[in-house]
């Protein structure tokens, strides 16, 4: 798969059927942040943000790639998470 194909597929994922199936990524990231904050409440100084969720989800995909068990979807999904996270407010 070429880089153009990966980015095209990531764009399709974050703007197409998955949005219809699961809702906007920003809303999903907020729900994940709330759940992770509840779970990690005793271990964090500052609560995690929606943007943190997007970055950590991309890191999860990167870990899968590093393990040698990734499919090409892992690359597409990592790009999609980063693209969504790039639109969210955060610390630069």
Backbone as XML, in Angstrom:
<?xml version="1.0"?>
<chain id="A" units="angstrom">
  <residue number="1" name="UNK">
    <atom name="N" x="0.850" y="-1.168" z="0.000"/>
    <atom name="CA" x="0.000" y="0.000" z="0.000"/>
    <atom name="C" x="0.902" y="1.239" z="0.000"/>
  </residue>
  <residue number="2" name="UNK">
    <atom name="N" x="0.614" y="2.181" z="-0.865"/>
    <atom name="CA" x="1.422" y="3.399" z="-0.952"/>
    <atom name="C" x="1.000" y="4.389" z="0.131"/>
  </residue>
  <residue number="3" name="UNK">
    <atom name="N" x="1.841" y="5.397" z="0.381"/>
    <atom name="CA" x="1.495" y="6.409" z="1.384"/>
    <atom name="C" x="0.225" y="7.148" z="1.006"/>
  </residue>
  <residue number="4" name="UNK">
    <atom name="N" x="0.027" y="7.389" z="-0.281"/>
    <atom name="CA" x="-1.191" y="8.058" z="-0.717"/>
    <atom name="C" x="-2.414" y="7.200" z="-0.422"/>
  </residue>
  <residue number="5" name="UNK">
    <atom name="N" x="-2.294" y="5.893" z="-0.673"/>
    <atom name="CA" x="-3.409" y="4.977" z="-0.406"/>
    <atom name="C" x="-3.708" y="4.905" z="1.099"/>
  </residue>
  <residue number="6" name="UNK">
    <atom name="N" x="-2.660" y="4.888" z="1.919"/>
    <atom name="CA" x="-2.852" y="4.853" z="3.368"/>
    <atom name="C" x="-3.589" y="6.098" z="3.833"/>
  </residue>
  <residue number="7" name="UNK">
    <atom name="N" x="-3.138" y="7.275" z="3.367"/>
    <atom name="CA" x="-3.790" y="8.521" z="3.782"/>
    <atom name="C" x="-5.213" y="8.631" z="3.244"/>
  </residue>
  <residue number="8" name="UNK">
    <atom name="N" x="-5.435" y="8.171" z="2.000"/>
    <atom name="CA" x="-6.787" y="8.190" z="1.441"/>
    <atom name="C" x="-7.720" y="7.291" z="2.259"/>
  </residue>
  <residue number="9" name="UNK">
    <atom name="N" x="-7.215" y="6.120" z="2.634"/>
    <atom name="CA" x="-8.030" y="5.195" z="3.414"/>
    <atom name="C" x="-8.295" y="5.767" z="4.810"/>
  </residue>
  <residue number="10" name="UNK">
    <atom name="N" x="-7.280" y="6.407" z="5.419"/>
    <atom name="CA" x="-7.476" y="7.033" z="6.731"/>
    <atom name="C" x="-8.542" y="8.117" z="6.642"/>
  </residue>
  <residue number="11" name="UNK">
    <atom name="N" x="-8.490" y="8.924" z="5.573"/>
    <atom name="CA" x="-9.498" y="9.970" z="5.393"/>
    <atom name="C" x="-10.889" y="9.364" z="5.270"/>
  </residue>
  <residue number="12" name="UNK">
    <atom name="N" x="-10.989" y="8.293" z="4.515"/>
    <atom name="CA" x="-12.268" y="7.605" z="4.355"/>
    <atom name="C" x="-12.781" y="7.095" z="5.710"/>
  </residue>
  <residue number="13" name="UNK">
    <atom name="N" x="-11.874" y="6.569" z="6.528"/>
    <atom name="CA" x="-12.265" y="6.029" z="7.832"/>
    <atom name="C" x="-12.790" y="7.103" z="8.765"/>
  </residue>
  <residue number="14" name="UNK">
    <atom name="N" x="-12.154" y="8.263" z="8.774"/>
    <atom name="CA" x="-12.526" y="9.281" z="9.762"/>
    <atom name="C" x="-13.610" y="10.232" z="9.266"/>
  </residue>
  <residue number="15" name="UNK">
    <atom name="N" x="-14.017" y="10.089" z="8.005"/>
    <atom name="CA" x="-15.076" y="10.959" z="7.492"/>
    <atom name="C" x="-16.229" y="10.174" z="6.874"/>
  </residue>
  <residue number="16" name="UNK">
    <atom name="N" x="-16.122" y="8.867" z="6.799"/>
    <atom name="CA" x="-17.120" y="8.064" z="6.103"/>
    <atom name="C" x="-17.997" y="7.224" z="7.010"/>
  </residue>
  <residue number="17" name="UNK">
    <atom name="N" x="-18.097" y="5.951" z="6.681"/>
    <atom name="CA" x="-19.006" y="5.026" z="7.341"/>
    <atom name="C" x="-18.752" y="4.893" z="8.838"/>
  </residue>
  <residue number="18" name="UNK">
    <atom name="N" x="-17.505" y="4.935" z="9.260"/>
    <atom name="CA" x="-17.223" y="4.797" z="10.697"/>
    <atom name="C" x="-17.865" y="5.929" z="11.492"/>
  </residue>
  <residue number="19" name="UNK">
    <atom name="N" x="-17.920" y="7.117" z="10.902"/>
    <atom name="CA" x="-18.575" y="8.238" z="11.587"/>
    <atom name="C" x="-20.069" y="7.928" z="11.724"/>
  </residue>
  <residue number="20" name="UNK">
    <atom name="N" x="-20.658" y="7.366" z="10.686"/>
    <atom name="CA" x="-22.066" y="6.979" z="10.734"/>
    <atom name="C" x="-22.277" y="5.868" z="11.757"/>
  </residue>
  <residue number="21" name="UNK">
    <atom name="N" x="-21.384" y="4.892" z="11.784"/>
    <atom name="CA" x="-21.509" y="3.749" z="12.688"/>
    <atom name="C" x="-21.234" y="4.101" z="14.140"/>
  </residue>
  <residue number="22" name="UNK">
    <atom name="N" x="-20.199" y="4.907" z="14.385"/>
    <atom name="CA" x="-19.718" y="5.128" z="15.753"/>
    <atom name="C" x="-19.833" y="6.571" z="16.231"/>
  </residue>
  <residue number="23" name="UNK">
    <atom name="N" x="-20.200" y="7.488" z="15.381"/>
    <atom name="CA" x="-20.274" y="8.893" z="15.757"/>
    <atom name="C" x="-18.961" y="9.607" z="15.493"/>
  </residue>
  <residue number="24" name="UNK">
    <atom name="N" x="-18.940" y="10.893" z="15.813"/>
    <atom name="CA" x="-17.752" y="11.711" z="15.561"/>
    <atom name="C" x="-16.601" y="11.245" z="16.456"/>
  </residue>
  <residue number="25" name="UNK">
    <atom name="N" x="-15.371" y="11.187" z="15.903"/>
    <atom name="CA" x="-14.221" y="10.774" z="16.704"/>
    <atom name="C" x="-14.027" y="11.644" z="17.944"/>
  </residue>
  <residue number="26" name="UNK">
    <atom name="N" x="-14.280" y="12.960" z="17.815"/>
    <atom name="CA" x="-14.103" y="13.858" z="18.948"/>
    <atom name="C" x="-14.982" y="13.448" z="20.127"/>
  </residue>
  <residue number="27" name="UNK">
    <atom name="N" x="-16.230" y="13.065" z="19.834"/>
    <atom name="CA" x="-17.147" y="12.640" z="20.890"/>
    <atom name="C" x="-16.671" y="11.328" z="21.514"/>
  </residue>
  <residue number="28" name="UNK">
    <atom name="N" x="-16.221" y="10.415" z="20.675"/>
    <atom name="CA" x="-15.716" y="9.134" z="21.152"/>
    <atom name="C" x="-14.472" y="9.339" z="22.014"/>
  </residue>
  <residue number="29" name="UNK">
    <atom name="N" x="-13.578" y="10.223" z="21.594"/>
    <atom name="CA" x="-12.373" y="10.507" z="22.376"/>
    <atom name="C" x="-12.747" y="11.063" z="23.751"/>
  </residue>
  <residue number="30" name="UNK">
    <atom name="N" x="-13.769" y="11.919" z="23.812"/>
    <atom name="CA" x="-14.194" y="12.482" z="25.089"/>
    <atom name="C" x="-14.722" y="11.387" z="26.005"/>
  </residue>
  <residue number="31" name="UNK">
    <atom name="N" x="-15.521" y="10.469" z="25.464"/>
    <atom name="CA" x="-16.026" y="9.360" z="26.271"/>
    <atom name="C" x="-14.873" y="8.493" z="26.782"/>
  </residue>
  <residue number="32" name="UNK">
    <atom name="N" x="-13.922" y="8.216" z="25.921"/>
    <atom name="CA" x="-12.756" y="7.431" z="26.327"/>
    <atom name="C" x="-11.983" y="8.173" z="27.408"/>
  </residue>
  <residue number="33" name="UNK">
    <atom name="N" x="-11.792" y="9.483" z="27.236"/>
    <atom name="CA" x="-11.064" y="10.272" z="28.237"/>
    <atom name="C" x="-11.753" y="10.186" z="29.590"/>
  </residue>
  <residue number="34" name="UNK">
    <atom name="N" x="-13.093" y="10.284" z="29.617"/>
    <atom name="CA" x="-13.825" y="10.184" z="30.883"/>
    <atom name="C" x="-13.611" y="8.819" z="31.529"/>
  </residue>
  <residue number="35" name="UNK">
    <atom name="N" x="-13.705" y="7.764" z="30.727"/>
    <atom name="CA" x="-13.514" y="6.414" z="31.268"/>
    <atom name="C" x="-12.090" y="6.208" z="31.755"/>
  </residue>
  <residue number="36" name="UNK">
    <atom name="N" x="-11.106" y="6.652" z="30.962"/>
    <atom name="CA" x="-9.706" y="6.495" z="31.365"/>
    <atom name="C" x="-9.403" y="7.328" z="32.604"/>
  </residue>
  <residue number="37" name="UNK">
    <atom name="N" x="-9.950" y="8.538" z="32.674"/>
    <atom name="CA" x="-9.733" y="9.366" z="33.861"/>
    <atom name="C" x="-10.314" y="8.711" z="35.110"/>
  </residue>
  <residue number="38" name="UNK">
    <atom name="N" x="-11.493" y="8.110" z="34.978"/>
    <atom name="CA" x="-12.088" y="7.410" z="36.118"/>
    <atom name="C" x="-11.213" y="6.237" z="36.541"/>
  </residue>
  <residue number="39" name="UNK">
    <atom name="N" x="-10.760" y="5.488" z="35.568"/>
    <atom name="CA" x="-9.950" y="4.305" z="35.845"/>
    <atom name="C" x="-8.595" y="4.674" z="36.438"/>
  </residue>
  <residue number="40" name="UNK">
    <atom name="N" x="-7.999" y="5.756" z="35.945"/>
    <atom name="CA" x="-6.652" y="6.152" z="36.350"/>
    <atom name="C" x="-6.628" y="7.251" z="37.415"/>
  </residue>
  <residue number="41" name="UNK">
    <atom name="N" x="-7.773" y="7.583" z="37.975"/>
    <atom name="CA" x="-7.904" y="8.748" z="38.858"/>
    <atom name="C" x="-6.834" y="8.831" z="39.941"/>
  </residue>
  <residue number="42" name="UNK">
    <atom name="N" x="-6.452" y="7.732" z="40.514"/>
    <atom name="CA" x="-5.482" y="7.760" z="41.604"/>
    <atom name="C" x="-4.044" y="7.864" z="41.123"/>
  </residue>
  <residue number="43" name="UNK">
    <atom name="N" x="-3.813" y="7.771" z="39.824"/>
    <atom name="CA" x="-2.451" y="7.720" z="39.303"/>
    <atom name="C" x="-2.033" y="8.940" z="38.497"/>
  </residue>
  <residue number="44" name="UNK">
    <atom name="N" x="-2.933" y="9.883" z="38.294"/>
    <atom name="CA" x="-2.638" y="11.033" z="37.440"/>
    <atom name="C" x="-2.688" y="12.332" z="38.223"/>
  </residue>
  <residue number="45" name="UNK">
    <atom name="N" x="-1.833" y="13.246" z="37.856"/>
    <atom name="CA" x="-1.870" y="14.584" z="38.438"/>
    <atom name="C" x="-2.903" y="15.426" z="37.698"/>
  </residue>
  <residue number="46" name="UNK">
    <atom name="N" x="-2.856" y="15.414" z="36.366"/>
    <atom name="CA" x="-3.795" y="16.161" z="35.537"/>
    <atom name="C" x="-4.654" y="15.188" z="34.750"/>
  </residue>
  <residue number="47" name="UNK">
    <atom name="N" x="-5.934" y="15.510" z="34.561"/>
    <atom name="CA" x="-6.782" y="14.629" z="33.753"/>
    <atom name="C" x="-6.325" y="14.615" z="32.291"/>
  </residue>
  <residue number="48" name="UNK">
    <atom name="N" x="-6.557" y="13.500" z="31.635"/>
    <atom name="CA" x="-6.209" y="13.406" z="30.224"/>
    <atom name="C" x="-7.284" y="14.100" z="29.393"/>
  </residue>
  <residue number="49" name="UNK">
    <atom name="N" x="-6.891" y="14.555" z="28.234"/>
    <atom name="CA" x="-7.803" y="15.275" z="27.342"/>
    <atom name="C" x="-8.211" y="14.390" z="26.171"/>
  </residue>
  <residue number="50" name="UNK">
    <atom name="N" x="-9.159" y="14.866" z="25.399"/>
    <atom name="CA" x="-9.553" y="14.169" z="24.171"/>
    <atom name="C" x="-8.347" y="14.031" z="23.239"/>
  </residue>
  <residue number="51" name="UNK">
    <atom name="N" x="-7.543" y="15.084" z="23.189"/>
    <atom name="CA" x="-6.345" y="15.044" z="22.342"/>
    <atom name="C" x="-5.377" y="13.967" z="22.832"/>
  </residue>
  <residue number="52" name="UNK">
    <atom name="N" x="-5.221" y="13.841" z="24.158"/>
    <atom name="CA" x="-4.388" y="12.772" z="24.710"/>
    <atom name="C" x="-4.888" y="11.404" z="24.262"/>
  </residue>
  <residue number="53" name="UNK">
    <atom name="N" x="-6.205" y="11.239" z="24.245"/>
    <atom name="CA" x="-6.788" y="9.967" z="23.812"/>
    <atom name="C" x="-6.395" y="9.674" z="22.369"/>
  </residue>
  <residue number="54" name="UNK">
    <atom name="N" x="-6.518" y="10.657" z="21.492"/>
    <atom name="CA" x="-6.156" y="10.452" z="20.097"/>
    <atom name="C" x="-4.693" y="10.024" z="19.964"/>
  </residue>
  <residue number="55" name="UNK">
    <atom name="N" x="-3.810" y="10.695" z="20.700"/>
    <atom name="CA" x="-2.380" y="10.364" z="20.649"/>
    <atom name="C" x="-2.143" y="8.967" z="21.202"/>
  </residue>
  <residue number="56" name="UNK">
    <atom name="N" x="-2.774" y="8.643" z="22.326"/>
    <atom name="CA" x="-2.549" y="7.329" z="22.929"/>
    <atom name="C" x="-3.135" y="6.202" z="22.080"/>
  </residue>
  <residue number="57" name="UNK">
    <atom name="N" x="-4.230" y="6.471" z="21.392"/>
    <atom name="CA" x="-4.773" y="5.456" z="20.483"/>
    <atom name="C" x="-3.804" y="5.226" z="19.319"/>
  </residue>
  <residue number="58" name="UNK">
    <atom name="N" x="-3.201" y="6.304" z="18.812"/>
    <atom name="CA" x="-2.192" y="6.145" z="17.760"/>
    <atom name="C" x="-1.000" y="5.358" z="18.301"/>
  </residue>
  <residue number="59" name="UNK">
    <atom name="N" x="-0.602" y="5.633" z="19.547"/>
    <atom name="CA" x="0.500" y="4.882" z="20.155"/>
    <atom name="C" x="0.156" y="3.397" z="20.300"/>
  </residue>
  <residue number="60" name="UNK">
    <atom name="N" x="-1.112" y="3.109" z="20.585"/>
    <atom name="CA" x="-1.541" y="1.708" z="20.644"/>
    <atom name="C" x="-1.323" y="1.040" z="19.284"/>
  </residue>
  <residue number="61" name="UNK">
    <atom name="N" x="-1.696" y="1.747" z="18.227"/>
    <atom name="CA" x="-1.490" y="1.198" z="16.882"/>
    <atom name="C" x="-0.008" y="1.046" z="16.583"/>
  </residue>
  <residue number="62" name="UNK">
    <atom name="N" x="0.805" y="2.027" z="17.021"/>
    <atom name="CA" x="2.251" y="1.951" z="16.800"/>
    <atom name="C" x="2.828" y="0.755" z="17.554"/>
  </residue>
  <residue number="63" name="UNK">
    <atom name="N" x="2.333" y="0.499" z="18.766"/>
    <atom name="CA" x="2.788" y="-0.670" z="19.528"/>
    <atom name="C" x="2.438" y="-1.953" z="18.787"/>
  </residue>
  <residue number="64" name="UNK">
    <atom name="N" x="1.270" y="-1.998" z="18.200"/>
    <atom name="CA" x="0.863" y="-3.177" z="17.427"/>
    <atom name="C" x="1.791" y="-3.355" z="16.225"/>
  </residue>
  <residue number="65" name="UNK">
    <atom name="N" x="2.121" y="-2.244" z="15.568"/>
    <atom name="CA" x="3.047" y="-2.314" z="14.430"/>
    <atom name="C" x="4.399" y="-2.833" z="14.897"/>
  </residue>
  <residue number="66" name="UNK">
    <atom name="N" x="4.892" y="-2.315" z="16.036"/>
    <atom name="CA" x="6.201" y="-2.722" z="16.561"/>
    <atom name="C" x="6.220" y="-4.190" z="16.953"/>
  </residue>
  <residue number="67" name="UNK">
    <atom name="N" x="5.075" y="-4.739" z="17.330"/>
    <atom name="CA" x="5.024" y="-6.140" z="17.756"/>
    <atom name="C" x="5.141" y="-7.110" z="16.588"/>
  </residue>
  <residue number="68" name="UNK">
    <atom name="N" x="4.983" y="-6.584" z="15.388"/>
    <atom name="CA" x="5.053" y="-7.447" z="14.214"/>
    <atom name="C" x="3.733" y="-8.099" z="13.853"/>
  </residue>
  <residue number="69" name="UNK">
    <atom name="N" x="2.653" y="-7.745" z="14.566"/>
    <atom name="CA" x="1.359" y="-8.368" z="14.300"/>
    <atom name="C" x="0.397" y="-7.442" z="13.559"/>
  </residue>
  <residue number="70" name="UNK">
    <atom name="N" x="0.905" y="-6.312" z="13.097"/>
    <atom name="CA" x="0.035" y="-5.306" z="12.477"/>
    <atom name="C" x="-0.389" y="-5.700" z="11.076"/>
  </residue>
  <residue number="71" name="UNK">
    <atom name="N" x="-1.537" y="-5.190" z="10.703"/>
    <atom name="CA" x="-1.979" y="-5.255" z="9.311"/>
    <atom name="C" x="-1.851" y="-3.835" z="8.756"/>
  </residue>
  <residue number="72" name="UNK">
    <atom name="N" x="-2.100" y="-3.677" z="7.472"/>
    <atom name="CA" x="-2.003" y="-2.327" z="6.905"/>
    <atom name="C" x="-3.037" y="-1.397" z="7.539"/>
  </residue>
  <residue number="73" name="UNK">
    <atom name="N" x="-4.116" y="-1.946" z="8.078"/>
    <atom name="CA" x="-5.106" y="-1.115" z="8.768"/>
    <atom name="C" x="-4.508" y="-0.398" z="9.974"/>
  </residue>
  <residue number="74" name="UNK">
    <atom name="N" x="-3.493" y="-0.997" z="10.615"/>
    <atom name="CA" x="-2.863" y="-0.347" z="11.770"/>
    <atom name="C" x="-2.230" y="0.970" z="11.358"/>
  </residue>
  <residue number="75" name="UNK">
    <atom name="N" x="-1.615" y="1.018" z="10.184"/>
    <atom name="CA" x="-1.008" y="2.255" z="9.683"/>
    <atom name="C" x="-2.092" y="3.282" z="9.358"/>
  </residue>
  <residue number="76" name="UNK">
    <atom name="N" x="-3.161" y="2.808" z="8.729"/>
    <atom name="CA" x="-4.274" y="3.688" z="8.373"/>
    <atom name="C" x="-4.909" y="4.261" z="9.634"/>
  </residue>
  <residue number="77" name="UNK">
    <atom name="N" x="-5.182" y="3.393" z="10.608"/>
    <atom name="CA" x="-5.824" y="3.840" z="11.836"/>
    <atom name="C" x="-4.945" y="4.835" z="12.593"/>
  </residue>
  <residue number="78" name="UNK">
    <atom name="N" x="-3.625" y="4.583" z="12.658"/>
    <atom name="CA" x="-2.717" y="5.512" z="13.345"/>
    <atom name="C" x="-2.780" y="6.890" z="12.692"/>
  </residue>
  <residue number="79" name="UNK">
    <atom name="N" x="-2.779" y="6.932" z="11.370"/>
    <atom name="CA" x="-2.897" y="8.215" z="10.661"/>
    <atom name="C" x="-4.229" y="8.884" z="10.975"/>
  </residue>
  <residue number="80" name="UNK">
    <atom name="N" x="-5.289" y="8.112" z="11.003"/>
    <atom name="CA" x="-6.608" y="8.656" z="11.293"/>
    <atom name="C" x="-6.683" y="9.253" z="12.689"/>
  </residue>
  <residue number="81" name="UNK">
    <atom name="N" x="-6.153" y="8.538" z="13.687"/>
    <atom name="CA" x="-6.146" y="9.080" z="15.052"/>
    <atom name="C" x="-5.366" y="10.383" z="15.128"/>
  </residue>
  <residue number="82" name="UNK">
    <atom name="N" x="-4.219" y="10.435" z="14.488"/>
    <atom name="CA" x="-3.401" y="11.645" z="14.533"/>
    <atom name="C" x="-4.088" y="12.801" z="13.811"/>
  </residue>
  <residue number="83" name="UNK">
    <atom name="N" x="-4.740" y="12.515" z="12.694"/>
    <atom name="CA" x="-5.453" y="13.574" z="11.964"/>
    <atom name="C" x="-6.587" y="14.136" z="12.820"/>
  </residue>
  <residue number="84" name="UNK">
    <atom name="N" x="-7.337" y="13.267" z="13.472"/>
    <atom name="CA" x="-8.426" y="13.725" z="14.353"/>
    <atom name="C" x="-7.868" y="14.507" z="15.534"/>
  </residue>
  <residue number="85" name="UNK">
    <atom name="N" x="-6.805" y="13.994" z="16.141"/>
    <atom name="CA" x="-6.200" y="14.666" z="17.281"/>
    <atom name="C" x="-5.650" y="16.033" z="16.923"/>
  </residue>
  <residue number="86" name="UNK">
    <atom name="N" x="-5.160" y="16.180" z="15.707"/>
    <atom name="CA" x="-4.616" y="17.449" z="15.269"/>
    <atom name="C" x="-5.639" y="18.567" z="15.226"/>
  </residue>
  <residue number="87" name="UNK">
    <atom name="N" x="-6.908" y="18.211" z="15.151"/>
    <atom name="CA" x="-7.977" y="19.221" z="15.148"/>
    <atom name="C" x="-8.446" y="19.599" z="16.538"/>
  </residue>
  <residue number="88" name="UNK">
    <atom name="N" x="-8.047" y="18.842" z="17.539"/>
    <atom name="CA" x="-8.529" y="19.076" z="18.896"/>
    <atom name="C" x="-7.641" y="20.066" z="19.641"/>
  </residue>
  <residue number="89" name="UNK">
    <atom name="N" x="-8.219" y="20.848" z="20.546"/>
    <atom name="CA" x="-7.385" y="21.765" z="21.331"/>
    <atom name="C" x="-6.453" y="20.975" z="22.262"/>
  </residue>
  <residue number="90" name="UNK">
    <atom name="N" x="-5.298" y="21.530" z="22.500"/>
    <atom name="CA" x="-4.357" y="20.842" z="23.376"/>
    <atom name="C" x="-3.146" y="21.708" z="23.649"/>
  </residue>
  <residue number="91" name="UNK">
    <atom name="N" x="-2.123" y="21.069" z="24.097"/>
    <atom name="CA" x="-0.888" y="21.770" z="24.479"/>
    <atom name="C" x="0.109" y="21.824" z="23.337"/>
  </residue>
  <residue number="92" name="UNK">
    <atom name="N" x="-0.296" y="22.261" z="22.192"/>
    <atom name="CA" x="0.626" y="22.418" z="21.085"/>
    <atom name="C" x="0.837" y="21.242" z="20.376"/>
  </residue>
</chain>
